């Protein structure tokens, strides 16, 4: 049960914010924040009111059922209404509990996605490329914008590494469960014996840090410049346009050499660096809050194998929730990506709800 006082507080807060917004006396810099809070409460206020009215409505219906003067038809109608009321109460209770769960402030942010070829040589780099194409297709279908920040290609069209930023509404909340090791099992084109090879790629999804999230002190940064180079060390640029930025307190290092301009490389490098530091700080806070907390989903451990893509059997399996979809081709086309993500989000919510009960 959700304490009635907590539910009443939601309704009172909604009324208070409504008055503030209609008064026209809110400071400009607070208007967006208050509007968002009011909009969020709008989604739950109906359920909150129904939840508080449950006991009174239940009592009224039971009075009809127990009243000797009520006719049979009226009693039957009251019994049906009572069953519906109880069912609605449980649904409302779940919605309110979910609403009251601690919010991840990063959920509404854009995301930086980093994909790297892991074990498996050339086949791993081809799989890294396939993963990036899959996320591209998901972005197209959802009308998200994806922009490459940094890319390093391997032979035969594979990718050693790609870093991209994905922009849209609530991107991080949709993609944060993609962090981890993605394993592939398939027969490579170069395999003459038809044997299945196993290789892997790692994915890291970071919330894009804004200036308000991370304030970096220049004295904490070491910036080195060098000449960018192509495959095999072949010189691509005759000027020192490549940039390596080291954040001394954390030891986080970012290198950027995709642009011909040193200024642009530094800008891109700083964007990645801020997001990595922001993510590092978030994980540190989470660990401090509860060292014992080992959630099945969303640990952020990028060494954890989270998913297997088995091409011979046409299946994709997420090991965290034991979900197998026998639609690998559609999944790689971004067609049923939501089915996987919704299952992950639902499980994460259930895990959090179980801690409240």
Buried (B, 14 or more C-beta within 10 A) or exposed (E): EBEEEEBBEBBEBBEEBBEBBEEEEBEEEEEEEBBEBBEBBEEBBEBBBBBBEBEEBBEBBEEBBEEEEBEEEEBEBBBEBBEEBEEBBEEBBBBBBBBBEEEBEBEBBBBBBBBBBBEBBBBBBBBBBBBBBBBBBBBEEBEBEBEEBBBBBBEEEBBBBBBBBBBBEEBBBBBBBBBBBBBBBBBBEEEEEEEBBBBBBBBBBBBBBEEEBBEBEEEEBEEEBEEBEEEEEEEEBEEEBBBBBBBEEBEBBBBBBBBEEBEBBBBBBBBBBBBBBBBBBBEEEBEEEEEEEEBEBBBBEBEEBBBBBBBEEBBBBBBBBEBBBEBBEBBBBBBBBBEBBEBBBEBBBBEBBEEEE
